[in-house]
Amino acid sequence: NGAAQDAFWDPTGQDNALAFCKLLTATAEKSACYTTIFNRAPNVFTSNAEHESFCAKAEVAYQADCRTRIP
């Protein structure tokens, strides 16, 4: 979680954070990774459109969870 979180302080880090979560194979670790970056996303993106674009890049199984955090 720390690696994904550290990569995602501004929009330029979103692809690295998402890629890291995608690499994880253990379900609990993957879910925790996505939760970490999804919780950070509302503080990173300045518009709902940016946030939605970010969510669309996540693995399909996690996109709905991401979208619940769009303000």
C-alpha positions as CSV (number, residue, x, y, z in Angstrom):
1,N,0.0,0.0,0.0
2,G,2.8,2.4,0.8
3,A,4.3,2.1,-2.6
4,A,1.1,2.8,-4.4
5,Q,0.3,5.7,-2.0
6,D,3.7,7.2,-2.4
7,A,3.4,7.2,-6.2
8,F,0.0,9.0,-6.1
9,W,0.4,12.5,-4.7
10,D,-0.7,14.2,-7.9
11,P,-2.4,13.2,-11.2
12,T,1.0,12.3,-12.8
13,G,1.3,9.4,-10.5
14,Q,-2.0,7.7,-11.2
15,D,-0.7,5.3,-13.8
16,N,2.1,4.1,-11.6
17,A,-0.2,3.6,-8.7
18,L,-2.8,1.7,-10.8
19,A,0.0,-0.4,-12.4
20,F,1.3,-1.4,-9.0
21,C,-2.1,-2.5,-7.7
22,K,-2.7,-4.5,-10.9
23,L,0.5,-6.4,-10.3
24,L,-0.6,-7.8,-7.0
25,T,-1.9,-11.3,-7.0
26,A,-3.2,-11.8,-3.5
27,T,-6.8,-10.7,-3.4
28,A,-6.6,-9.0,0.0
29,E,-3.4,-7.1,-0.9
30,K,-4.9,-6.0,-4.2
31,S,-8.1,-4.8,-2.6
32,A,-6.2,-2.9,0.1
33,C,-4.0,-1.3,-2.6
34,Y,-7.0,-0.1,-4.6
35,T,-8.7,1.1,-1.4
36,T,-5.7,3.2,-0.6
37,I,-5.5,4.9,-4.0
38,F,-9.2,5.2,-4.4
39,N,-9.4,7.0,-1.0
40,R,-6.7,9.4,-2.1
41,A,-8.2,10.2,-5.5
42,P,-10.7,12.8,-4.3
43,N,-7.8,14.8,-2.9
44,V,-5.8,14.5,-6.1
45,F,-8.3,15.3,-8.9
46,T,-9.8,18.7,-9.3
47,S,-12.8,17.6,-11.4
48,N,-15.3,14.7,-11.5
49,A,-14.3,14.0,-15.1
50,E,-10.6,13.5,-14.1
51,H,-11.7,11.2,-11.3
52,E,-14.0,9.2,-13.6
53,S,-11.1,8.8,-16.1
54,F,-8.9,7.5,-13.3
55,C,-11.6,5.0,-12.3
56,A,-12.0,3.8,-15.8
57,K,-8.3,2.8,-15.8
58,A,-8.6,0.5,-12.9
59,E,-9.3,-3.2,-13.3
60,V,-13.0,-3.7,-14.1
61,A,-13.7,-5.5,-10.9
62,Y,-12.6,-2.4,-8.9
63,Q,-14.1,0.4,-11.0
64,A,-17.5,0.6,-9.2
65,D,-15.7,0.9,-5.8
66,C,-13.6,3.8,-7.2
67,R,-16.7,5.5,-8.6
68,T,-18.3,5.5,-5.1
69,R,-15.6,8.0,-4.0
70,I,-16.3,10.6,-6.7
71,P,-17.7,13.6,-4.9
